[in-house]
Structures are given as structure tokens and as C-alpha cells.
Amino acid sequence: MIEAWLARQPRVRREACEVATTGDRTRVRVRLAFDSVLQLTELSTPEATAALPSSFRHLAGVFDLRMSGRDVELTRTLSPGKVFFGGLFAPKDEFAGRRLVYTLHLPVAALESNATRTSDDGKTLVWDFALADGLKQPLVTRFKARAPLPAWLVASGTGLAVILLGVVVTFLRRRK
């Protein structure tokens, strides 16, 4: 179901989608690549996820994106308690030792985040939650980063600077 949904998302590159069951544990690992964080937030809208089970939407989360200049702040609210009905229908020890781990790789280091740990000089953020905590209340992941300047903008600025320098040099030579 996840594979079919991803195939219908033209702006997303699926790098990996694995579902593995070992004993009574199921591990779902989905690795996606985006050109922009805006594409990630588009994927989380109710319209985009309508074909998926609600359990997927609660585990993937609801995204809130705020932009101020080049600063991007992304907050995601996960509701595993809605998937497992707050653990009401399972013994408490059923969730012991179970974890929800979310990893995000950024092109630049985060300026701030509530990640459990970071690596790659702050570019990789990892949130590691006990599933039991998510049954009691929603889990929130948050980061703030400064978007890198697009390469075309840097090239245009460099080109403009070279042209202006040429004009100034030509003007100064003609004055002499």
C-alpha cells in the first residue's frame, strides 16, 4: 500500500521502503528524498494521504511549516496513541521496549531542534521515542534551519558582480 502511494507522488524520490517482521515486531523503514521541505509538507495533507490507512497518517505525522526569510521551521505532530487506541486493548508490557525512531537528513545543519541526538555536524537529526510515551500524548519533532541559497542565485550574483567589476574597470580606464 505504501509502495503504491509513493508511486503516485511524482515529486518524491523513494530511496527505500522496507517492511520486516521478526517474531511479534514489525519494522517499517521508508526513506524518501525531496528537493524542498515544501514537498514534504504537501505529502502530509489529508488530500494527499486519503488513500492510506489512518494508522499511517498518525505515525507519519501532521506537518506545520513556517518560513521567515531563509529560515524554515518544521514541526511534526505524531499520534501513535490514535493507532493503538492509547494501549487500551493490549497489556502494558506489550509496548515495553518498543521505540519509534524518526531520522531526518538535512542539506545544512539545524540551527535548533528538539532531536534526541544529532550527527553529521548537525545535518542529521534523530528523534527516538518510547512507544509507551506516544500512547499517552502526541509526540512532537521540531527543527529550525536556514535554507541554503540556490546555486542559480549564487551563480547569478557572481555573474552580476563580474559584470559590474568589468564596467567599473572600463570606466576607470576611459577616465585615464
N, C-alpha and C positions, 0 to 999 in steps of 0.2 A: 504494500500500500504506500509506504514511504517512497519507494523507488518510482512508482507511477506518478506520484505527486511531484517529485523532483523533476521528472522528465517533462512536466508541463510548465516548469519555471525557466523560461529562456534566459533570464538574467543571472542565473545561479549556476556555478560550476560545481558539480558533485565530484568530490575527490575520493570519498569513501562512504559506504553505507553497509554496516555490518550488524547482524543480529546473531548473537551466540547464546545458547542456553547450556549451562553446566549445572547439572543437578536441578535445584529449585531456583536458580538465579538466571536471570536473563540480562544480557548486556547489549545495549543498543548504542552503536557508535556511528554518528553521522558527521562527516567532515565536508563542509561547504566552503566555497570561495566566492567572494563578491568584489566587484570593482568599487563599490561605495557602501557605506553603512546605511544609506537611504534604502538600498535594495533589501537589506536585512529587515528593516522595519516594515517594508511593503509586504514581505512574506508573512508577517505576524498578524495581518489584518484578518478579521472574521471572514471576509470575502475570499481571501487567498487560501485560508485553511478550512473552508467549509466542507471539502471532500474528505478531510481527515477526521479520525475519531477525536472526541473532545479530550480524551486522555493525552493524546499527542500535544494538543494545544496547551493544556495545563502544564505539561512537562517542558515544552519548548519555551513557553512564557509569552507574556504580553510586553511589547517594547514601547518605551516612551523616549523619543529622540528630541533633544533640544540643541539648537545651534546658535552660537553667538560669535559672529565673525568667523574665524577659522576654528574656534573651539567647539567640539562636539561632546555632548554629554548624553550617554545612553544608559537608561535604567530598564531592567527587565524584571518583571514580577512573575515568579513561578508558583504554581499552586498544586503541589503534589497531594495535598490533603483532599482536594476535589477528586483526584484519580482514585484514591484508596479510601474515600469516604471517612477521612480522618482516622483510619485504622480501626473503625468501629467493629468491622466484621472479621478481624484477624487477631490472633493472640499477640500480646505486646512483644513477645520475643521474636515474632515473625519479622519484625523490622530491625531488630538488633544487628548492628554491624553493617547494615545496608547504607550505601552512600549514593549521593547524586553529585557528579563531578562535571563541571562545565568549564571548557577551556576556550579562550579566545586569543587569536594571534593578530596583533595589530601591526600596521606598517611603521608606526612610530611608538615611542614609549608613552605610556599613560601618564598624564600629569597627576592624576589622583584616581583611586579606586577603593572599593571595599573587598578586593580579591583576597582570598585566603593566602595565596602565595603568588609570586611573580618569578619570571625567568627571562632570559634573553634581553638583559638590560631594561626590563620593564615593558617589553613589547608583548610578552606572553602573560596573560592573566589567567589564573586558575581559581575557581570557586569550588570548594569541597564541603558539602553539607551532609550531615547525618539525615537520612530519610526521616527518622523519627521527629526531627525538628520541623521538617516541612509538613508533617501531618498536623502539627499544632497551629502553625501560622504560615502565611506565604513567605517565600524566600526571595530576597532581592539581590540582584547583581547590579553593580553600577561602576562606570568608569567615565573619566573625562580625558580627552586627548586633543591635541592641536593637529588638525588635518594638514598634511604636507601640501606644499604648493604644487600644482600640476606641472608636469615637465614642459608642456607647451607654454605656460605662463613664464617660467624661468627662461626658456629659450627666447620668447618674445621680448622679455625685459632685457636680456643680454644683447639681443639684436638691436633693440632700440638704443641702448647705451653705446654700442659700437657706432651706430649711425650718427648719434649726437656728437660723439667724440670726433668723428670724421668731419662733421660740419664745423665744429669749433676749430679744429686744426686747419681746415681750408680757409676759414675766415681769418685766423691769425696770420697765415702765410700771405694772404692777399693784402692785409693791412701793412705788412712789412714791405 
